[in-house]
Amino acid sequence: MNDLHRIQSFLLQSNPYYVVQDLDQLFKSQSFQNMVSNLGYTVHVADDPIAIRFAYETFRLSNQKGPFLLVISQDFSSVPFDILESSLQVTITWGLLFPHLDESALQQFNSEELLQLLDAHAYMPKTMQSYEESMIYLFNKLYDIDLKRYFSHPYEFYAYVASYYESRGSFPAQFKTFLKEAHSLSPLWTSYQGLFESQVKLRKLLNQQFMNDIAQYDMMQKENSSFYEVTFPGLSFYLRPEIMAQLTKLPVENKKRYPAEIQLLLIEQSKQSANAVPLAELPISNYQAFKLNDWKMFGEQIGKVRASYLLNDLSFSIEAEENIKVANTHFENWLTSSFESLRSLPSVPSPKLSHQIPHFLSKSSADKIALIVMDGMSFTMWEVIKPTLLKEGWSFEEHSVFSWVPTLTNVSRQAIFSGKEPRAFADSFSTTNKEAQLWKSFWMEDGYQQNEIFYQRSLGLGNYTTESILSLNSPYARVYGCVIDVIDRFMHSAIQGLVSVFRETQLWIQGGYLLSLLQDLHQSGYEIYLTADHGHIEATGTGRINEGILANTKGQRVRNYDTMLIRERTHVEHSSSIEWNSSGLPPTIYPLLASGNSAFITKNERIVTHGGIHIEEVIVPFVQLTRK
């Protein structure tokens, strides 16, 4: 009997009305409701007596066919007597659907996880399983964790764990708990429990082991008269793709002393010290005491640290990544409670929020002003761009500015070009098509003539030509705003995470488009500023939220709702999300944000994205560029 037939065995369709006591909250899952509905049942979930009565009478008086399921989570006594008398009462649990699995084991998993077992082709045990046997089965079927597999060597075990992190992102919390209780597993599973806590711990162990094996190789080389006759098979283990992805390049004095295939995992110390960008460090601080300027400085420091590792061709420091994660938790709490107060701060001596940028520029005494908005440019990518500009004689007065939340292009970029809070452009909140109009309106209100104001977007691709820049071809131009969106394009097509964005950005800046634009603007007498509408992060999916049309914006890091009630309901079901409130947003916008480095996408899928309130999304550069 497959799983769908098992459901039907409890609801034989012999009666038009059923009251279903849902003790395990199966029907809270929309997927489960849909599955039951597809079997021919009309489903209504209710616990309030008035709602129960209304649903029952509505169905009874309708012409709908098939049985009606009134689903409750309370006792049957909560249902009016006449409804009980005319219906059949059924109690449904996961234990009834999977009778050979231990019920206490089933309770360790949520409905969305167990729904994966409701597959007509899924093998189910034919005999009653113990708690431990049930857990082993469930981990195998739901998470592809094969606890019965035997590993003859710890290296093979590490490779399995590394592969799992690469494909799934993390081990489930209940798996980590189970390992502490299990007694019948291979010693490798229970002895190396720390590996399952986080990918950071796995990386630490593998990098330490790699360092030890390189040291052992050096020792063997010294003990042999002929270096090239020395073989050390252990090093080949580190060439596996899943292992290489976890390693930080190891500094050595001479790469050529090691087998050629291993050299790509090494970096010569001389090369590292000679690099134009020294490795930066990220200090650990008392984040709970941070105020506005502390967070701005920390956001800049993250960019310097990430960029220094990228520019030195090194993997990012594990310790720094953990430090950022801890700091960002405090930042989310601080920003949630402090964002409204940022709106009251003045735009001088530097803007605090992105909509203040035009107000700051309008106070300049320069005859010509140019603002370049680099869509999606985080502080990391600014630090990648900066060395090339420095070599060409540019210098910078650097500040940071907070993006409007949600950190979506249509929100923060419109705020930049309008000089207004998002509530002021509610009619174009979900698009960027009115940016030119908003930009011109701001400067005309400041006293400029329409023919003196220019705006362009979608710049940066292809070869640069002076003729393509509108403001350079008009004798009347005094204000120029433009959008270069190449970084945002790199970000949304990144295959290898931030490394892809870095490589694409580095190639682009070397191509000379930005240098040529800056040079032309400078020669035309413009005072030049550069900023970004938002940054970006690497995020991991925690599962999609399937709500049909209930959310009017379904971003990867943010979902906007029309009513607070719908948002609250979704937040309850996804408790790690963040309810964002700001009176600066249109009154019908209620954002729900993904926290940390998570995203509302397929579980464990990895992307580079934006929209939330991570430090690296919110705090972006605001720079005045001058020629030496």
C-alpha positions in Angstrom: 0.0 0.0 0.0 1.6 3.3 -1.0 1.4 6.4 1.2 -1.5 8.1 -0.6 -3.6 4.9 -0.3 -2.7 4.9 3.4 -4.3 8.3 3.8 -7.4 7.1 2.0 -7.6 4.1 4.3 -8.4 6.4 7.2 -10.9 8.4 5.1 -12.9 5.8 3.2 -15.2 8.4 1.6 -18.1 6.4 3.0 -19.4 9.5 4.8 -19.7 13.1 3.4 -18.4 14.7 6.6 -15.3 14.0 8.7 -13.9 15.8 11.7 -10.2 15.1 11.7 -8.2 15.6 14.9 -4.7 16.6 13.6 -2.4 16.0 16.6 0.8 16.3 14.7 -0.2 19.4 12.8 0.1 17.7 9.4 -2.5 20.0 7.8 -0.4 23.0 8.8 1.6 22.1 5.7 0.1 23.5 2.5 1.8 20.7 0.6 0.0 18.1 2.7 -3.3 19.9 2.3 -2.8 20.0 -1.4 -2.0 16.3 -1.5 -5.2 15.4 0.4 -7.3 17.8 -1.7 -6.0 16.1 -4.8 -7.4 12.8 -3.5 -10.9 14.3 -3.8 -11.4 15.8 -0.3 -12.5 19.4 0.5 -10.2 20.5 3.4 -10.9 23.2 5.9 -8.7 23.9 8.9 -10.4 25.6 11.9 -10.4 25.6 15.7 -12.7 28.6 16.4 -16.3 27.4 17.0 -17.7 30.2 14.7 -15.2 29.3 11.9 -16.1 25.6 12.3 -19.8 26.4 12.1 -19.4 28.7 9.1 -17.2 26.2 7.2 -19.5 23.3 7.9 -22.7 25.1 6.9 -21.1 26.6 3.8 -20.1 23.2 2.5 -23.4 21.6 3.4 -25.4 24.1 1.5 -23.0 24.1 -1.5 -23.1 21.8 -4.5 -19.6 20.6 -4.0 -19.0 16.8 -4.4 -16.8 14.5 -2.4 -16.3 14.3 1.4 -15.6 17.4 3.6 -12.7 17.3 6.1 -13.0 19.6 9.0 -9.5 19.6 10.6 -9.0 20.6 14.2 -6.1 20.5 16.5 -8.1 20.5 19.8 -10.3 17.8 21.4 -13.5 16.7 19.5 -15.5 18.3 22.3 -14.6 21.7 20.8 -16.8 20.9 17.8 -20.6 21.6 18.1 -22.6 18.4 18.9 -24.8 18.4 15.8 -21.7 18.5 13.6 -20.1 15.6 15.5 -23.3 13.6 15.2 -23.5 13.9 11.4 -19.8 13.2 10.8 -17.1 10.5 11.4 -14.3 11.3 13.8 -10.8 10.4 12.8 -7.5 11.1 14.6 -4.5 11.3 12.2 -0.8 11.3 13.2 2.5 10.6 11.4 2.7 7.4 13.4 -0.5 6.2 11.7 0.9 7.0 8.3 4.2 5.3 9.0 3.2 2.5 11.4 6.6 0.7 11.3 8.6 3.7 12.4 9.1 4.7 16.0 6.7 7.5 16.8 9.2 9.3 19.1 11.7 9.2 16.2 9.1 10.7 13.8 8.5 13.6 16.3 12.1 14.7 15.8 11.3 15.9 12.3 8.9 18.6 11.1 6.0 18.1 8.7 7.9 19.6 5.7 10.6 17.0 6.2 8.3 14.0 6.7 6.3 15.0 3.7 9.2 13.9 1.6 8.3 10.3 2.7 4.9 10.6 1.2 6.0 9.2 -2.1 4.4 6.2 -3.7 7.8 4.8 -4.6 9.5 5.3 -1.3 10.6 2.1 0.4 9.1 1.7 3.8 10.2 -0.9 6.5 8.0 -3.9 6.6 8.7 -4.6 10.3 8.6 -2.5 13.4 11.8 -0.4 13.8 13.4 0.6 17.1 14.0 4.3 17.8 17.6 4.0 16.7 16.7 2.0 13.5 14.0 4.5 12.7 16.4 7.5 13.1 18.9 5.8 10.8 16.2 5.2 8.2 14.9 8.7 8.4 18.3 10.3 8.1 19.0 8.2 5.1 15.7 8.9 3.3 15.4 12.6 4.2 19.0 13.8 4.3 20.9 11.1 2.3 23.1 10.4 5.4 24.1 6.8 5.3 24.9 5.8 8.9 25.4 2.2 7.9 28.2 2.9 5.5 31.7 1.7 6.7 34.8 3.8 6.2 38.2 2.1 6.4 40.2 5.3 6.8 39.5 8.7 8.4 40.4 10.4 5.1 37.5 8.7 3.4 35.3 9.8 6.3 36.4 13.4 5.9 35.7 13.3 2.2 32.2 12.1 2.8 31.5 14.9 5.3 33.1 17.5 3.0 30.9 16.3 0.1 27.9 16.6 2.3 28.6 20.1 3.3 29.2 21.1 -0.4 25.9 19.6 -1.5 23.7 20.2 1.5 25.2 23.2 3.4 24.9 21.7 6.9 24.0 18.7 8.9 20.5 18.7 10.5 20.3 19.6 14.1 18.6 16.4 15.1 21.4 14.4 13.5 24.0 16.1 15.8 21.8 15.3 18.8 21.4 11.7 17.7 25.1 11.1 17.4 25.5 11.9 21.1 23.0 9.2 22.0 23.7 6.5 19.5 25.6 3.4 20.6 25.5 1.0 17.6 27.3 3.3 15.1 30.7 3.0 13.6 33.3 4.6 15.9 34.2 7.0 13.2 30.7 8.5 13.3 30.7 9.0 17.1 34.4 9.9 17.5 34.4 12.7 15.0 31.1 14.4 16.2 32.8 17.8 16.0 32.9 17.6 12.2 29.2 17.8 12.1 28.9 20.9 14.2 29.9 23.3 11.3 31.8 23.4 8.1 34.2 25.8 9.9 35.3 23.0 12.2 35.8 20.6 9.3 37.9 23.3 7.5 40.0 23.8 10.6 40.7 20.1 10.9 41.5 19.6 7.2 43.8 22.6 7.0 45.6 21.4 10.1 45.9 17.9 8.7 47.2 19.4 5.4 49.8 21.4 7.2 50.9 18.2 9.1 51.1 16.2 5.9 53.2 18.8 4.2 55.5 18.9 7.2 55.7 15.1 7.0 56.5 15.3 3.3 59.3 17.8 4.1 60.7 15.5 6.7 60.7 12.6 4.3 62.5 14.7 1.7 65.2 15.5 4.2 65.7 11.9 5.0 66.1 10.8 1.4 69.1 11.5 -0.8 67.0 12.0 -3.8 64.0 14.4 -3.2 62.2 13.4 -6.4 62.2 9.7 -5.4 60.1 10.6 -2.4 56.4 9.7 -2.8 53.7 10.5 -0.3 50.3 9.2 -1.4 48.5 11.0 1.4 48.9 14.3 -0.5 46.7 13.1 -3.4 43.8 13.1 -1.0 43.8 16.9 -1.0 43.3 17.0 -4.7 39.7 15.8 -4.4 37.4 18.6 -5.4 35.3 18.4 -2.3 38.5 18.7 -0.2 40.2 21.4 -2.2 37.1 23.5 -1.6 37.8 23.5 2.1 41.5 24.4 2.0 43.2 27.7 2.5 46.4 27.9 0.4 49.3 27.0 2.6 52.3 29.4 2.5 55.7 27.7 1.7 59.1 29.0 0.9 59.4 27.2 -2.5 56.4 25.7 -4.3 58.6 23.8 -6.7 59.9 21.6 -4.0 56.5 19.8 -4.0 54.8 17.6 -6.5 53.4 19.6 -9.4 49.8 18.6 -8.8 50.0 19.8 -5.2 51.5 23.2 -6.1 48.1 24.8 -6.8 47.3 24.3 -3.1 50.4 26.2 -2.0 51.4 29.8 -2.1 55.0 31.1 -1.9 55.6 33.4 1.1 57.6 35.7 -1.0 54.7 36.2 -3.4 52.4 36.9 -0.5 54.6 39.5 1.1 55.3 41.1 -2.3 51.7 41.5 -3.1 50.4 45.1 -3.3 47.6 44.3 -0.9 48.8 42.9 2.5 46.6 40.5 4.3 44.2 42.4 6.6 42.9 41.2 9.9 39.4 41.7 11.4 39.5 42.6 15.1 37.1 40.9 17.5 35.3 43.6 19.4 32.5 44.1 21.9 29.7 44.3 19.3 27.0 44.8 21.9 28.4 48.2 22.6 28.7 49.3 18.9 27.0 52.5 17.8 26.6 54.0 14.3 30.2 54.9 13.6 31.5 51.6 15.0 29.3 49.6 12.6 30.3 51.9 9.6 34.0 51.3 10.4 33.4 47.5 10.9 31.6 47.3 7.5 34.6 49.0 5.9 37.0 46.6 7.7 35.1 43.5 6.4 35.6 44.8 2.8 39.3 45.3 3.4 39.7 41.8 4.9 37.8 40.0 2.2 39.4 41.9 -0.6 42.9 41.3 0.8 42.3 37.5 0.8 40.8 37.6 -2.7 43.6 39.7 -4.1 46.2 37.4 -2.6 44.5 34.4 -4.1 43.7 32.9 -0.7 40.6 31.4 0.8 38.9 33.6 3.4 39.9 33.1 7.0 37.7 30.7 8.9 38.1 32.7 12.1 37.1 36.0 10.3 34.0 34.3 8.8 32.9 33.2 12.3 33.7 36.7 13.6 31.5 38.3 11.0 28.7 35.8 11.7 28.7 36.7 15.4 29.0 40.5 14.7 26.1 40.3 12.2 23.8 38.9 14.8 24.4 41.9 16.9 24.1 44.2 13.9 20.7 42.8 13.0 19.5 43.5 16.5 21.0 47.0 16.6 19.6 48.0 13.1 16.1 46.7 13.9 15.9 49.0 16.9 18.0 51.9 15.6 17.0 52.3 11.9 14.2 54.7 12.6 16.6 57.1 14.4 19.0 57.1 11.5 16.2 58.9 9.5 16.4 61.9 11.7 20.2 62.4 11.4 21.5 65.2 9.1 23.0 64.6 5.7 26.2 66.5 6.7 29.1 66.1 7.2 28.2 62.9 5.2 25.0 61.2 4.4 23.8 58.4 6.7 21.0 56.9 4.6 21.0 56.5 0.8 18.2 59.0 0.2 20.3 61.7 1.7 23.0 61.5 -1.0 21.4 64.1 -3.4 20.8 66.5 -0.4 24.5 66.2 0.4 25.5 66.8 -3.2 23.3 69.8 -3.5 25.3 71.6 -0.8 28.4 71.4 -3.0 29.8 74.6 -4.5 31.0 72.8 -7.6 29.7 73.9 -10.9 29.2 70.3 -12.1 28.4 67.2 -10.1 28.4 63.6 -11.2 27.1 60.6 -9.2 28.0 57.1 -10.3 25.9 54.4 -8.6 27.6 51.0 -8.8 24.6 48.7 -8.5 25.4 45.9 -6.0 28.9 47.1 -5.1 29.8 46.0 -1.5 32.8 47.3 0.3 34.7 44.2 -0.7 34.3 44.9 -4.4 35.2 48.6 -3.8 38.5 47.4 -2.3 39.0 45.2 -5.4 38.4 48.2 -7.7 40.4 50.7 -5.7 44.0 49.4 -6.4 43.5 50.0 -10.2 42.3 53.5 -9.6 45.2 54.3 -7.3 47.7 53.2 -9.9 46.0 55.6 -12.3 46.5 58.6 -9.9 43.0 58.8 -8.3 42.6 59.5 -4.6 39.5 59.2 -2.5 37.6 60.7 0.4 35.9 57.6 1.7 32.7 57.3 3.7 30.0 54.8 4.2 26.2 55.0 3.9 23.3 52.8 4.9 21.1 51.4 2.2 17.4 51.6 2.6 15.8 48.4 3.9 14.8 46.1 2.2 18.1 46.3 0.3 16.5 45.8 -3.0 17.5 47.8 -6.1 14.0 49.2 -6.6 14.0 50.5 -3.0 17.5 51.8 -2.3 18.4 52.9 -5.8 15.2 54.9 -6.2 15.9 56.4 -2.8 19.3 57.6 -4.1 18.0 59.2 -7.3 14.8 60.7 -5.7 16.4 62.1 -2.6 13.3 60.8 -0.8 12.2 58.0 1.6 10.5 55.1 -0.1 7.0 56.1 1.1 7.3 59.1 -1.2 7.6 56.9 -4.3 5.0 54.3 -3.4 3.5 54.3 -6.9 6.9 53.1 -8.3 8.0 51.1 -5.3 8.5 47.9 -7.2 10.2 49.2 -10.3 13.2 51.5 -11.3 11.6 52.9 -14.4 10.9 56.3 -12.8 14.4 57.0 -11.6 15.2 59.5 -14.4 12.0 61.4 -13.6 12.7 61.3 -9.8 16.3 62.5 -10.3 15.3 65.4 -12.5 12.5 66.4 -10.1 14.9 66.6 -7.2 17.4 68.9 -9.0 14.7 71.1 -10.6 13.3 71.7 -7.1 16.8 72.7 -6.1 16.8 75.4 -8.9 18.4 73.6 -11.9 16.9 73.7 -15.4 15.7 70.5 -17.0 18.3 70.7 -19.8 21.1 70.8 -17.2 20.1 67.4 -15.6 21.1 64.1 -17.1 20.5 60.5 -16.1 21.6 57.1 -17.6 21.5 53.5 -16.5 22.6 50.1 -17.7 26.2 51.3 -18.3 29.4 49.4 -18.0 29.0 46.6 -20.6 30.8 46.7 -23.9 33.4 49.2 -25.0 33.4 52.7 -23.5 32.9 55.6 -25.8 32.7 59.3 -24.9 29.7 59.6 -27.3 27.7 57.2 -25.2 27.7 59.5 -22.1 24.9 61.9 -22.5 26.2 64.6 -20.2 29.5 64.8 -22.1 27.7 65.7 -25.3 25.7 68.7 -24.0 27.2 72.1 -23.3 24.4 72.7 -20.7 25.0 69.7 -18.5 25.6 70.4 -14.9 24.3 67.4 -13.0 24.9 63.8 -14.1 23.6 60.6 -12.4 24.3 57.2 -13.9 24.0 53.5 -13.0 26.8 51.0 -13.7 25.1 47.6 -13.1 27.9 45.2 -14.1 28.6 44.0 -10.5 24.9 43.3 -9.9 24.9 41.2 -13.1 28.0 39.4 -12.0 26.4 38.7 -8.6 23.2 37.2 -9.9 25.1 34.9 -12.3 27.8 33.9 -9.9 28.5 30.1 -10.1 31.3 29.9 -7.5 30.0 32.5 -5.0 31.9 35.6 -4.1 35.0 34.3 -5.9 33.1 34.5 -9.2 32.0 38.1 -8.5 35.6 39.0 -7.6 37.1 37.6 -10.7 34.5 39.1 -13.0 34.9 42.5 -11.3 38.7 42.4 -11.5 38.6 41.6 -15.2 36.0 44.4 -15.8 38.0 47.1 -13.9 41.1 46.1 -15.9 39.1 46.6 -19.1 39.2 50.3 -18.4 35.5 51.3 -18.7 35.3 53.0 -15.3 38.8 54.6 -15.7 37.7 56.1 -19.1 34.5 57.4 -17.7 36.2 59.0 -14.7 38.8 60.6 -16.9 36.3 62.1 -19.2 34.1 63.4 -16.3 37.2 64.9 -14.7 38.4 66.6 -17.8 34.9 68.0 -18.3 35.1 69.7 -14.8 32.8 67.4 -12.8 33.1 66.9 -9.1 32.8 63.1 -9.0 31.1 60.8 -6.4 30.7 57.1 -6.4 28.3 54.9 -4.3 26.2 51.8 -4.3 22.5 51.0 -3.7 23.3 47.8 -1.8 26.0 45.2 -1.2 25.7 41.4 -1.4 26.4 38.2 0.5 26.7 34.5 -0.1 23.4 33.0 1.2 22.2 29.4 1.8 18.6 28.4 1.3 16.4 27.4 4.2 13.4 26.4 2.1 11.0 28.2 -0.1 7.8 29.8 1.2 4.9 28.8 -1.0 2.1 31.2 -0.6 0.8 31.9 -4.0 -0.2 35.5 -4.4 -0.1 36.4 -0.6 3.4 38.0 -1.0 3.6 40.8 -3.6 7.4 40.6 -3.7 9.1 37.2 -3.5 12.8 38.0 -3.2 15.5 35.7 -2.2 16.2 37.6 1.0 13.0 39.5 1.5 9.2 39.0 1.0 6.9 42.0 1.0 3.3 41.6 2.2 0.3 43.8 1.8 -0.9 43.2 5.4 0.7 42.8 8.7 -1.6 39.8 9.5 -0.3 37.7 6.6 3.3 38.6 7.4 2.8 37.7 11.1 1.4 34.3 10.1 4.4 33.5 7.8 6.8 34.7 10.5 5.3 32.3 13.0 5.9 29.4 10.6 9.4 30.7 9.9 10.6 31.9 13.2 14.1 32.7 12.2 12.9 35.4 9.8 12.8 39.1 10.8 9.7 41.3 10.7 10.9 44.7 9.4 9.0 47.8 10.3 9.7 51.4 9.2 7.4 54.3 8.8 9.6 55.4 5.9 8.1 52.6 3.8 4.8 52.8 2.0 1.9 52.0 4.4 1.0 48.8 2.5 4.5 47.3 2.6 5.3 44.8 5.3 8.7 43.1 4.7 9.8 39.8 6.1 13.6 39.4 5.9 15.8 36.3 6.0 18.2 36.5 8.9 22.0 35.9 8.9 23.2 34.4 5.6 19.9 32.5 4.9 17.6 32.9 1.9 14.0 32.0 1.0 15.2 29.5 -1.7 15.5 25.7 -2.0 17.0 24.3 1.1 20.9 24.2 1.0 21.0 25.9 -2.4 23.8 28.6 -2.4 23.6 32.0 -4.2 25.0 35.5 -4.1 22.2 37.8 -3.4 20.8 40.8 -1.4 17.7 42.2 0.1 18.2 41.7 3.8 20.0 43.5 6.6 23.4 41.8 6.7 26.2 44.2 7.4 27.6 43.5 3.9 24.2 44.3 2.3 23.4 47.4 4.2 26.7 49.3 4.7 28.1 50.5 1.3 30.8 53.0 0.1 30.2 56.6 -0.6 33.3 58.1 -2.1 34.5 61.4 -3.6 37.1 60.8 -6.3 39.7 63.4 -7.0 42.7 63.4 -9.3 46.2 63.7 -7.8 
